[in-house]
Amino acid sequence: MNLYTAIKKLKSEKEIVNFMRDLCTPNEIEALEERWEVAKELYKGELTYREIASLLNTSTATVTRVARFLFKESNAGYLSILKKYS
């Protein structure tokens, strides 16, 4: 079973949290959460990259990197979730 199949089999938020805590370091989880917050702010379209970086205490490089995948890459991972839950 590969990682994506394993994640797909998780049935509850508690299972997901436990799996992620075992799989990732606290810093890695924090980085993932940070990118997700950046993606949500970018999707709203209300703030500049600098404003988002300041609001979330992150770098403009992180904001730019997330924006590249959110708006310009073809796999649309962020968009598929944001459109469902926004």
MMTF fields as JSON, N, C-alpha, C and O atoms, coordinates in Angstrom:
{
  "mmtfVersion": "1.0.0",
  "mmtfProducer": "UNKNOWN",
  "numBonds": 343,
  "numAtoms": 344,
  "numGroups": 86,
  "numChains": 1,
  "numModels": 1,
  "chainsPerModel": [1],
  "groupsPerChain": [86],
  "chainIdList": ["A"],
  "bondAtomList": [4, 2, 8, 6, 12, 10, 16, 14, 20, 18, 24, 22, 28, 26, 32, 30, 36, 34, 40, 38, 44, 42, 48, 46, 52, 50, 56, 54, 60, 58, 64, 62, 68, 66, 72, 70, 76, 74, 80, 78, 84, 82, 88, 86, 92, 90, 96, 94, 100, 98, 104, 102, 108, 106, 112, 110, 116, 114, 120, 118, 124, 122, 128, 126, 132, 130, 136, 134, 140, 138, 144, 142, 148, 146, 152, 150, 156, 154, 160, 158, 164, 162, 168, 166, 172, 170, 176, 174, 180, 178, 184, 182, 188, 186, 192, 190, 196, 194, 200, 198, 204, 202, 208, 206, 212, 210, 216, 214, 220, 218, 224, 222, 228, 226, 232, 230, 236, 234, 240, 238, 244, 242, 248, 246, 252, 250, 256, 254, 260, 258, 264, 262, 268, 266, 272, 270, 276, 274, 280, 278, 284, 282, 288, 286, 292, 290, 296, 294, 300, 298, 304, 302, 308, 306, 312, 310, 316, 314, 320, 318, 324, 322, 328, 326, 332, 330, 336, 334, 340, 338],
  "bondOrderList": [1, 1, 1, 1, 1, 1, 1, 1, 1, 1, 1, 1, 1, 1, 1, 1, 1, 1, 1, 1, 1, 1, 1, 1, 1, 1, 1, 1, 1, 1, 1, 1, 1, 1, 1, 1, 1, 1, 1, 1, 1, 1, 1, 1, 1, 1, 1, 1, 1, 1, 1, 1, 1, 1, 1, 1, 1, 1, 1, 1, 1, 1, 1, 1, 1, 1, 1, 1, 1, 1, 1, 1, 1, 1, 1, 1, 1, 1, 1, 1, 1, 1, 1, 1, 1],
  "groupList": [{"groupName": "MET", "atomNameList": ["N", "CA", "C", "O"], "elementList": ["N", "C", "C", "O"], "formalChargeList": [0, 0, 0, 0], "bondAtomList": [1, 0, 2, 1, 3, 2], "bondOrderList": [1, 1, 2], "singleLetterCode": "M", "chemCompType": "L-PEPTIDE LINKING"}, {"groupName": "ASN", "atomNameList": ["N", "CA", "C", "O"], "elementList": ["N", "C", "C", "O"], "formalChargeList": [0, 0, 0, 0], "bondAtomList": [1, 0, 2, 1, 3, 2], "bondOrderList": [1, 1, 2], "singleLetterCode": "N", "chemCompType": "L-PEPTIDE LINKING"}, {"groupName": "LEU", "atomNameList": ["N", "CA", "C", "O"], "elementList": ["N", "C", "C", "O"], "formalChargeList": [0, 0, 0, 0], "bondAtomList": [1, 0, 2, 1, 3, 2], "bondOrderList": [1, 1, 2], "singleLetterCode": "L", "chemCompType": "L-PEPTIDE LINKING"}, {"groupName": "TYR", "atomNameList": ["N", "CA", "C", "O"], "elementList": ["N", "C", "C", "O"], "formalChargeList": [0, 0, 0, 0], "bondAtomList": [1, 0, 2, 1, 3, 2], "bondOrderList": [1, 1, 2], "singleLetterCode": "Y", "chemCompType": "L-PEPTIDE LINKING"}, {"groupName": "THR", "atomNameList": ["N", "CA", "C", "O"], "elementList": ["N", "C", "C", "O"], "formalChargeList": [0, 0, 0, 0], "bondAtomList": [1, 0, 2, 1, 3, 2], "bondOrderList": [1, 1, 2], "singleLetterCode": "T", "chemCompType": "L-PEPTIDE LINKING"}, {"groupName": "ALA", "atomNameList": ["N", "CA", "C", "O"], "elementList": ["N", "C", "C", "O"], "formalChargeList": [0, 0, 0, 0], "bondAtomList": [1, 0, 2, 1, 3, 2], "bondOrderList": [1, 1, 2], "singleLetterCode": "A", "chemCompType": "L-PEPTIDE LINKING"}, {"groupName": "ILE", "atomNameList": ["N", "CA", "C", "O"], "elementList": ["N", "C", "C", "O"], "formalChargeList": [0, 0, 0, 0], "bondAtomList": [1, 0, 2, 1, 3, 2], "bondOrderList": [1, 1, 2], "singleLetterCode": "I", "chemCompType": "L-PEPTIDE LINKING"}, {"groupName": "LYS", "atomNameList": ["N", "CA", "C", "O"], "elementList": ["N", "C", "C", "O"], "formalChargeList": [0, 0, 0, 0], "bondAtomList": [1, 0, 2, 1, 3, 2], "bondOrderList": [1, 1, 2], "singleLetterCode": "K", "chemCompType": "L-PEPTIDE LINKING"}, {"groupName": "SER", "atomNameList": ["N", "CA", "C", "O"], "elementList": ["N", "C", "C", "O"], "formalChargeList": [0, 0, 0, 0], "bondAtomList": [1, 0, 2, 1, 3, 2], "bondOrderList": [1, 1, 2], "singleLetterCode": "S", "chemCompType": "L-PEPTIDE LINKING"}, {"groupName": "GLU", "atomNameList": ["N", "CA", "C", "O"], "elementList": ["N", "C", "C", "O"], "formalChargeList": [0, 0, 0, 0], "bondAtomList": [1, 0, 2, 1, 3, 2], "bondOrderList": [1, 1, 2], "singleLetterCode": "E", "chemCompType": "L-PEPTIDE LINKING"}, {"groupName": "VAL", "atomNameList": ["N", "CA", "C", "O"], "elementList": ["N", "C", "C", "O"], "formalChargeList": [0, 0, 0, 0], "bondAtomList": [1, 0, 2, 1, 3, 2], "bondOrderList": [1, 1, 2], "singleLetterCode": "V", "chemCompType": "L-PEPTIDE LINKING"}, {"groupName": "PHE", "atomNameList": ["N", "CA", "C", "O"], "elementList": ["N", "C", "C", "O"], "formalChargeList": [0, 0, 0, 0], "bondAtomList": [1, 0, 2, 1, 3, 2], "bondOrderList": [1, 1, 2], "singleLetterCode": "F", "chemCompType": "L-PEPTIDE LINKING"}, {"groupName": "ARG", "atomNameList": ["N", "CA", "C", "O"], "elementList": ["N", "C", "C", "O"], "formalChargeList": [0, 0, 0, 0], "bondAtomList": [1, 0, 2, 1, 3, 2], "bondOrderList": [1, 1, 2], "singleLetterCode": "R", "chemCompType": "L-PEPTIDE LINKING"}, {"groupName": "ASP", "atomNameList": ["N", "CA", "C", "O"], "elementList": ["N", "C", "C", "O"], "formalChargeList": [0, 0, 0, 0], "bondAtomList": [1, 0, 2, 1, 3, 2], "bondOrderList": [1, 1, 2], "singleLetterCode": "D", "chemCompType": "L-PEPTIDE LINKING"}, {"groupName": "CYS", "atomNameList": ["N", "CA", "C", "O"], "elementList": ["N", "C", "C", "O"], "formalChargeList": [0, 0, 0, 0], "bondAtomList": [1, 0, 2, 1, 3, 2], "bondOrderList": [1, 1, 2], "singleLetterCode": "C", "chemCompType": "L-PEPTIDE LINKING"}, {"groupName": "PRO", "atomNameList": ["N", "CA", "C", "O"], "elementList": ["N", "C", "C", "O"], "formalChargeList": [0, 0, 0, 0], "bondAtomList": [1, 0, 2, 1, 3, 2], "bondOrderList": [1, 1, 2], "singleLetterCode": "P", "chemCompType": "L-PEPTIDE LINKING"}, {"groupName": "TRP", "atomNameList": ["N", "CA", "C", "O"], "elementList": ["N", "C", "C", "O"], "formalChargeList": [0, 0, 0, 0], "bondAtomList": [1, 0, 2, 1, 3, 2], "bondOrderList": [1, 1, 2], "singleLetterCode": "W", "chemCompType": "L-PEPTIDE LINKING"}, {"groupName": "GLY", "atomNameList": ["N", "CA", "C", "O"], "elementList": ["N", "C", "C", "O"], "formalChargeList": [0, 0, 0, 0], "bondAtomList": [1, 0, 2, 1, 3, 2], "bondOrderList": [1, 1, 2], "singleLetterCode": "G", "chemCompType": "PEPTIDE LINKING"}],
  "groupTypeList": [0, 1, 2, 3, 4, 5, 6, 7, 7, 2, 7, 8, 9, 7, 9, 6, 10, 1, 11, 0, 12, 13, 2, 14, 4, 15, 1, 9, 6, 9, 5, 2, 9, 9, 12, 16, 9, 10, 5, 7, 9, 2, 3, 7, 17, 9, 2, 4, 3, 12, 9, 6, 5, 8, 2, 2, 1, 4, 8, 4, 5, 4, 10, 4, 12, 10, 5, 12, 11, 2, 11, 7, 9, 8, 1, 5, 17, 3, 2, 8, 6, 2, 7, 7, 3, 8],
  "groupIdList": [1, 2, 3, 4, 5, 6, 7, 8, 9, 10, 11, 12, 13, 14, 15, 16, 17, 18, 19, 20, 21, 22, 23, 24, 25, 26, 27, 28, 29, 30, 31, 32, 33, 34, 35, 36, 37, 38, 39, 40, 41, 42, 43, 44, 45, 46, 47, 48, 49, 50, 51, 52, 53, 54, 55, 56, 57, 58, 59, 60, 61, 62, 63, 64, 65, 66, 67, 68, 69, 70, 71, 72, 73, 74, 75, 76, 77, 78, 79, 80, 81, 82, 83, 84, 85, 86],
  "secStructList": [7, 7, 2, 2, 2, 2, 2, 2, 6, 7, 7, 1, 2, 2, 2, 2, 2, 2, 2, 2, 2, 2, 2, 1, 7, 2, 2, 2, 2, 2, 2, 2, 2, 2, 2, 2, 2, 2, 2, 2, 2, 2, 2, 2, 6, 7, 1, 7, 2, 2, 2, 2, 2, 2, 2, 2, 6, 7, 7, 2, 2, 2, 2, 2, 2, 2, 2, 0, 0, 0, 0, 0, 7, 1, 1, 7, 2, 2, 2, 2, 2, 2, 2, 2, 2, 7],
  "xCoordList": [0.855, 0.0, 0.901, 1.819, 0.636, 1.434, 0.824, -0.256, 1.524, 1.11, -0.265, -1.082, -0.537, -1.823, -2.983, -4.06, -2.765, -3.797, -4.025, -5.166, -2.966, -3.092, -3.903, -4.788, -3.615, -4.355, -5.816, -6.698, -6.074, -7.449, -8.265, -9.485, -7.62, -8.316, -8.65, -9.404, -8.105, -8.402, -9.856, -10.338, -10.553, -12.0, -12.443, -13.583, -11.593, -12.021, -10.901, -9.744, -11.27, -10.261, -9.238, -8.048, -9.69, -8.773, -7.747, -6.563, -8.189, -7.261, -6.25, -5.065, -6.727, -5.839, -4.81, -3.62, -5.262, -4.354, -3.299, -2.109, -3.727, -2.782, -1.772, -0.578, -2.245, -1.358, -0.343, 0.852, -0.821, 0.071, 1.103, 2.26, 0.695, 1.644, 2.723, 3.866, 2.355, 3.346, 4.243, 5.437, 3.678, 4.386, 5.323, 6.424, 4.895, 5.612, 6.146, 5.612, 7.203, 7.683, 6.741, 5.996, 6.766, 5.945, 6.226, 5.302, 7.479, 7.822, 7.232, 6.793, 7.218, 6.637, 5.126, 4.571, 4.472, 3.029, 2.748, 1.81, 3.557, 3.399, 3.571, 2.826, 4.533, 4.763, 3.569, 3.159, 3.015, 1.833, 0.647, -0.074, 0.443, -0.655, -0.466, -1.428, 0.766, 1.071, 0.725, 0.101, 1.125, 0.826, -0.673, -1.165, -1.394, -2.844, -3.484, -4.389, -3.021, -3.539, -3.23, -4.07, -2.035, -1.665, -2.597, -3.091, -2.835, -3.711, -5.114, -5.712, -5.633, -6.976, -7.009, -7.967, -5.983, -5.932, -5.79, -6.454, -4.934, -4.772, -6.076, -6.433, -6.769, -8.022, -9.08, -9.876, -9.081, -10.018, -9.745, -10.671, -8.48, -8.102, -8.22, -8.318, -8.214, -8.414, -7.123, -7.125, -6.02, -4.774, -3.642, -3.68, -2.643, -1.439, -0.574, -0.802, 0.404, 1.318, 2.014, 2.15, 2.447, 3.123, 2.184, 2.59, 0.943, -0.027, -0.286, -0.4, -0.379, -0.584, 0.627, 0.473, 1.816, 3.038, 3.078, 3.432, 2.722, 2.721, 1.641, 1.905, 0.446, -0.667, -0.351, -0.661, 0.263, 0.514, 1.939, 2.326, 2.702, 4.079, 4.891, 5.541, 4.832, 5.572, 6.345, 6.264, 7.08, 7.868, 7.063, 6.13, 7.448, 6.814, 7.173, 6.419, 8.316, 8.689, 7.678, 7.313, 7.228, 6.211, 4.907, 4.266, 4.514, 3.279, 3.375, 2.433, 4.497, 4.698, 4.669, 4.076, 5.304, 5.34, 3.939, 3.566, 3.161, 1.786, 0.969, 0.194, 1.136, 0.395, 0.694, -0.199, 1.936, 2.307, 1.486, 1.0, 1.333, 0.555, -0.941, -1.703, -1.357, -2.78, -3.313, -4.4, -2.563, -3.071, -2.467, -3.084, -1.282, -0.606, -0.282, -0.064, -0.243, 0.088, -1.171, -2.281, -0.995, -2.145, -2.801, -3.913, -2.163, -2.753, -3.902, -4.708, -4.001, -5.138, -5.49, -6.669, -4.506, -4.767, -5.41, -6.415, -4.837, -5.431, -6.838, -7.78, -6.966, -8.246, -9.367, -10.502, -9.065, -10.119, -10.755, -11.961, -9.979, -10.511, -11.13, -12.217, -10.453, -10.977, -12.333, -13.21, -12.519, -13.818, -14.912, -16.062, -14.587, -15.581, -16.032, -17.188, -15.131, -15.424, -15.473, -15.513, -15.471, -15.549, -16.936, -17.181],
  "yCoordList": [-1.172, 0.0, 1.235, 1.339, 2.167, 3.39, 4.434, 4.229, 5.539, 6.575, 7.131, 7.323, 7.39, 7.987, 7.04, 7.471, 5.766, 4.772, 4.697, 4.585, 4.756, 4.733, 5.933, 5.78, 7.114, 8.315, 8.188, 8.575, 7.659, 7.488, 6.579, 6.724, 5.663, 4.719, 5.29, 4.673, 6.447, 7.06, 7.514, 8.131, 7.211, 7.425, 8.584, 9.033, 9.073, 10.146, 11.167, 10.903, 12.319, 13.351, 12.862, 13.151, 12.128, 11.601, 10.66, 10.726, 9.786, 8.893, 9.689, 9.358, 10.724, 11.561, 12.26, 12.266, 12.846, 13.532, 12.562, 12.876, 11.398, 10.41, 9.971, 9.869, 9.713, 9.297, 10.393, 10.122, 11.622, 12.731, 12.965, 13.269, 12.825, 13.005, 11.932, 12.189, 10.725, 9.659, 9.827, 9.531, 10.294, 10.401, 11.604, 11.507, 12.729, 13.998, 14.502, 14.189, 15.283, 15.988, 17.152, 17.574, 17.677, 18.863, 20.024, 20.736, 20.216, 21.295, 21.053, 21.994, 19.806, 19.481, 19.713, 20.23, 19.336, 19.575, 21.07, 21.536, 21.817, 23.281, 23.879, 24.782, 23.391, 23.894, 23.579, 24.417, 22.378, 22.014, 22.892, 23.363, 23.113, 23.97, 25.397, 26.052, 25.874, 27.226, 27.365, 28.346, 26.393, 26.442, 26.416, 27.094, 25.647, 25.585, 26.934, 27.379, 27.583, 28.912, 29.923, 30.76, 29.845, 30.727, 30.484, 31.434, 29.231, 28.905, 29.476, 30.012, 29.368, 29.902, 31.414, 31.954, 32.098, 33.561, 33.963, 34.892, 33.271, 33.573, 33.354, 34.148, 32.307, 31.974, 33.055, 33.357, 33.633, 34.729, 35.923, 36.617, 36.152, 37.225, 38.626, 39.59, 38.757, 40.071, 40.775, 41.988, 40.035, 40.593, 40.399, 39.493, 41.261, 41.104, 39.985, 39.533, 39.555, 38.529, 38.996, 38.229, 40.237, 40.779, 40.834, 40.535, 41.213, 41.259, 39.861, 39.685, 38.877, 37.493, 37.021, 36.417, 37.293, 36.899, 37.532, 36.869, 38.785, 39.479, 38.915, 38.656, 38.73, 38.21, 36.839, 36.561, 35.993, 34.614, 34.389, 33.264, 35.465, 35.395, 34.354, 33.481, 34.475, 33.576, 34.418, 35.646, 33.765, 34.499, 34.721, 33.979, 35.754, 35.967, 34.831, 34.547, 34.18, 33.028, 31.894, 31.23, 31.674, 30.646, 31.021, 30.173, 32.267, 32.725, 32.546, 32.069, 32.924, 32.799, 31.339, 31.005, 30.482, 29.051, 28.457, 27.714, 28.783, 28.281, 28.839, 28.11, 30.115, 30.744, 30.071, 29.908, 29.682, 29.014, 27.742, 27.474, 26.971, 25.739, 26.003, 25.288, 27.013, 27.331, 27.844, 27.451, 28.713, 29.404, 28.97, 29.181, 28.372, 28.174, 26.728, 26.427, 25.852, 24.459, 23.7, 24.091, 22.639, 21.937, 20.923, 20.482, 20.531, 19.464, 19.933, 19.106, 21.196, 21.799, 21.123, 21.006, 20.685, 20.061, 21.004, 20.665, 22.193, 23.174, 23.549, 23.547, 23.869, 24.341, 23.335, 23.713, 22.065, 21.06, 21.057, 20.845, 21.284, 21.309, 22.672, 22.742, 23.741, 25.079, 25.3, 25.91, 24.825, 24.994, 24.206, 24.644, 23.067, 22.239, 22.844, 22.686, 23.534, 23.966, 25.47, 25.941, 26.22, 27.68, 28.185, 29.39],
  "zCoordList": [0.0, 0.0, 0.0, 0.814, -0.913, -0.933, 0.012, 0.566, 0.184, 1.126, 0.794, 1.695, -0.465, -0.85, -0.573, -0.161, -0.798, -0.504, 0.998, 1.445, 1.77, 3.229, 3.713, 4.556, 3.195, 3.589, 3.201, 3.967, 2.042, 1.561, 2.482, 2.568, 3.155, 4.021, 5.402, 6.154, 5.74, 7.037, 7.069, 6.118, 8.156, 8.204, 9.086, 8.968, 9.951, 10.862, 11.014, 10.688, 11.509, 11.752, 12.773, 12.645, 13.778, 14.791, 14.156, 14.487, 13.249, 12.561, 11.732, 11.696, 11.08, 10.256, 11.141, 10.824, 12.244, 13.165, 13.693, 13.689, 14.142, 14.683, 13.626, 13.91, 12.418, 11.338, 11.015, 10.893, 10.879, 10.542, 11.647, 11.357, 12.904, 14.017, 14.015, 14.394, 13.584, 13.492, 12.265, 12.32, 11.181, 9.915, 9.858, 9.315, 10.411, 10.264, 11.597, 12.661, 11.514, 12.697, 12.982, 12.098, 14.21, 14.492, 13.528, 13.133, 13.153, 12.217, 10.838, 10.178, 10.4, 9.098, 9.104, 8.135, 10.182, 10.295, 10.304, 9.657, 11.034, 11.076, 9.678, 9.298, 8.921, 7.556, 6.656, 5.853, 6.787, 6.003, 6.364, 5.485, 7.664, 8.11, 7.614, 7.214, 7.64, 7.162, 5.68, 5.276, 4.877, 3.443, 3.195, 2.293, 3.979, 3.825, 4.152, 3.446, 5.216, 5.572, 4.468, 4.135, 3.908, 2.795, 1.614, 1.007, 1.289, 0.15, 0.365, -0.568, 1.566, 1.845, 1.678, 1.123, 2.147, 2.003, 0.538, 0.078, -0.186, -1.61, -2.365, -3.235, -2.044, -2.72, -2.484, -3.373, -1.284, -0.997, -1.912, -2.332, -2.211, -3.125, -2.564, -3.324, -1.263, -0.631, -0.236, -0.029, -0.128, 0.379, -0.627, -1.46, -0.535, -1.349, -0.761, 0.361, -1.525, -1.027, 0.248, 1.201, 0.264, 1.454, 2.655, 3.778, 2.421, 3.522, 4.08, 5.293, 3.199, 3.646, 4.448, 5.509, 3.95, 4.656, 6.043, 7.018, 6.132, 7.417, 8.349, 9.523, 7.829, 8.621, 9.207, 10.366, 8.403, 8.818, 9.338, 9.653, 9.422, 9.913, 9.13, 9.706, 7.824, 6.943, 5.937, 5.952, 5.079, 4.089, 2.809, 2.502, 2.08, 0.78, -0.175, -1.106, 0.044, -0.784, -0.606, -1.577, 0.622, 0.868, 0.186, -0.435, 0.294, -0.343, -1.856, -2.489, -2.426, -3.866, -4.304, -5.329, -3.533, -3.86, -3.845, -4.753, -2.815, -2.738, -3.898, -4.518, -4.192, -5.292, -6.623, -7.454, -6.827, -8.076, -8.267, -9.366, -7.219, -7.327, -7.322, -7.973, -6.601, -6.521, -7.854, -8.279, -8.512, -9.689, -11.026, -12.07, -11.016, -12.287, -12.638, -13.811, -11.693, -11.98, -12.379, -12.018, -13.108, -13.683, -12.759, -13.049, -11.658, -10.85, -9.956, -9.53, -9.665, -8.964, -7.642, -7.309, -6.898, -5.598, -4.609, -3.984, -4.46, -3.554, -4.008, -3.215, -5.28, -5.804, -5.631, -5.337, -5.808, -5.708, -4.322, -4.202, -3.293, -1.932, -1.624, -1.051, -1.994, -1.706, -2.348, -1.737, -3.548, -4.228, -3.53, -3.506, -2.967, -2.273, -0.956, -0.563, -0.272, 1.099, 1.295, 2.432, 0.228, 0.353, 0.052, 0.11]
}
